[in-house]
Structure formats: C-alpha cells, structure tokens
Amino acid sequence: MTPWEGKGAHYLVGEKAEFAGKRVVIIGGGDSACDWVLNLLGTASEITLVHRRAAFRAHEVTVNNVMQAASDGRVDVRVPYQIREVSGNGRIERITLFHSEDDSDVVELDCDAVLLQLGFKTALGPLKDWPLEVEKGSIKVDQVMKTSMEAVWAAGDITIFDGKLKLIATGFAEAAIAVAQAVHHIRPETKIQPKYSTPAGRAAATRSRTRPPA
Ligand SMILES: Cc1cc2nc3c(=O)[nH]c(=O)nc-3n(C[C@H](O)[C@H](O)[C@H](O)COP(=O)(O)OP(=O)(O)OC[C@H]3O[C@@H](n4cnc5c(N)ncnc54)[C@H](O)[C@@H]3O)c2cc1C
C-alpha cells in the first residue's frame, strides 16, 4: 500500500473531515477497524469493512453495533476477504478483494480511500536491554507495580501480572499505585496513601446537604 500513501491510503485518521463524503474501505478485524467504522458513519458516504477472517476480535458491543449498522444498510461487511489489488489513476479509485478460502471469488469495489487498521505491534525497544524480568513481551511487576529492577516501577499496557487487564481504567490505577510507591521510596517519611485532592470543607458540605432532615 506504500505507493498509495497520500493518494487515498491511510494508516491513521488525523481529521475525520478527510473522509467526508468519501467511499471508504476499512481493512481489519480488531477494535481499531470496528471503532473507525462506527466513527465514520455519518462522515463517509459509504463504508465497507473488509476482514480476512469471519470472526472479529473487537469489543463485543462494538462488533454488535457494526453488525447492526450492516443490517441497517449503512455498512457493507465483506468477510472473509483480503486485498488483491488497489488501482486508480494517480489516486485510489478501486480495490479488488479475494475470498480468503476461495481465491477465485473476486470482488471489485469502487472507493476513494482505504483505511488500514491492521493493529499495533508493541515492542519493548531499548527497554529490552534493561535488566528487567520480561514475560510474553511485557514487563513483569508485583502487586505494587514494582519491576525486578531496584527503584523501577511500571504501569499500563507494558506490564504483566496475574489478572492483568489492558484497559484505560486499570492503567490509571496502576499508575497511581506505581507513583505512590515511587514517592514513598524517594521520601520514606511520606505515607503511601496520598492525601485526597477534594478539599475537606467541600466534602463536609456535601455530607451535610445529603444528610436527611432531623
Ligand atoms: C483500538 C483500541 C481500542 C481500545 N479501546 C479501549 C476501550 O474502549 N476502553 C479501554 O479501557 N481501553 C481500550 N483500549 C486499551 C487502551 O487503549 C490501553 O489500555 C491504554 O491506552 C494503555 O495506556 P498506556 O499509557 O499504558 O499505553 P499507550 O496508550 O500505548 O501509550 C504509550 C505511549 O508511549 C509512546 N512510546 C512508545 N515507545 C516510546 C519511546 N521509546 N519513547 C517515547 N514514547 C514512546 C507511544 O507512542 C504511546 O503514546 C483500546 C486499545 C486499542 C488498541
């Protein structure tokens, strides 16, 4: 797809307006692909979702919403199909797909843009050279987010521990725990439990307002 970059092939969505009124083909079967199908409804003039397998790997609710949009005629879902060719005169004008299990089954679609949402490749990069315990490509931490290295804590998708969830909410919680531990390590006189930012007076006022009348 590299020769078509800037000529209708996109790996990222900068501004949704770039796709306004366009016939967009989205490639992928994970959260990114399905999220962009839903996000571009009402912006793109036509949306086709192409995935090489019949099953999607996205959040169940998102997949249901995509399927609902498909049965409402707002999205054309093509599974299991893969890209054979992209063509056009200077810009993408057409995409040719083939069926994953029968490559003689070929579909040609006119389109203005192809959005490739094939997932992210995560890598530890230079952290690989640190003396960190690594499991399944992630940094192993204990229950207080401490790594195997002295005075190094980790939080977020990069960590692994029993019961790990890669979610924004859990990432924030891990970060709060890691920072509290790090602060306590640097300043042992401080308590691990930080002070609340809610002013005591406001909390007291809220309590008195919610107290039932005597
Ligand atoms: C398509 C998709 C949909 C999702 N939907 C949901 C959802 O609905 N709800 C939910 O809770 N979670 C969702 N998630 C998961 C959520 O996005 C992650 O759990 C969360 O973003 C993890 O945050 P993080 O800060 O650990 O990592 P990231 O958000 O990945 O942030 C890491 C940052 O570090 C930067 N970086 C990487 N290497 C370097 C380097 N060497 N130097 C400097 N910077 C570097 C990266 O560019 C990136 O900005 C989704 C994930 C995906 C992929």
The ligand as an ORCA input file, in Angstrom:
! r2SCAN-3c Opt
* xyz 0 1
  C      -8.108      0.052     19.098
  C      -8.100      0.046     20.593
  C      -9.274      0.317     21.272
  C      -9.263      0.325     22.666
  N     -10.417      0.602     23.322
  C     -10.422      0.650     24.660
  C     -11.602      0.968     25.371
  O     -12.653      1.161     24.794
  N     -11.551      1.042     26.723
  C     -10.384      0.827     27.412
  O     -10.382      0.925     28.641
  N      -9.241      0.517     26.760
  C      -9.223      0.423     25.407
  N      -8.065      0.100     24.751
  C      -6.851     -0.153     25.546
  C      -6.212      1.174     25.976
  O      -6.034      1.988     24.834
  C      -4.861      0.881     26.612
  O      -5.052      0.003     27.705
  C      -4.212      2.168     27.109
  O      -4.086      3.108     26.062
  C      -2.824      1.858     27.677
  O      -2.238      3.057     28.051
  P      -0.680      3.159     28.190
  O      -0.395      4.571     28.602
  O      -0.162      2.054     29.054
  O      -0.090      2.855     26.730
  P      -0.310      3.670     25.386
  O      -1.635      4.345     25.362
  O       0.056      2.716     24.306
  O       0.776      4.817     25.477
  C       2.150      4.546     25.330
  C       2.769      5.789     24.712
  O       4.202      5.652     24.739
  C       4.709      6.080     23.492
  N       6.009      5.430     23.289
  C       6.247      4.161     22.912
  N       7.573      3.956     22.837
  C       8.182      5.103     23.180
  C       9.534      5.508     23.310
  N      10.553      4.682     23.071
  N       9.770      6.778     23.685
  C       8.741      7.627     23.958
  N       7.438      7.302     23.858
  C       7.175      6.054     23.478
  C       3.667      5.646     22.486
  O       3.784      6.379     21.294
  C       2.375      5.977     23.243
  O       1.991      7.301     23.058
  C      -8.054      0.064     23.380
  C      -6.873     -0.208     22.675
  C      -6.897     -0.241     21.297
  C      -5.603     -0.554     20.563
*
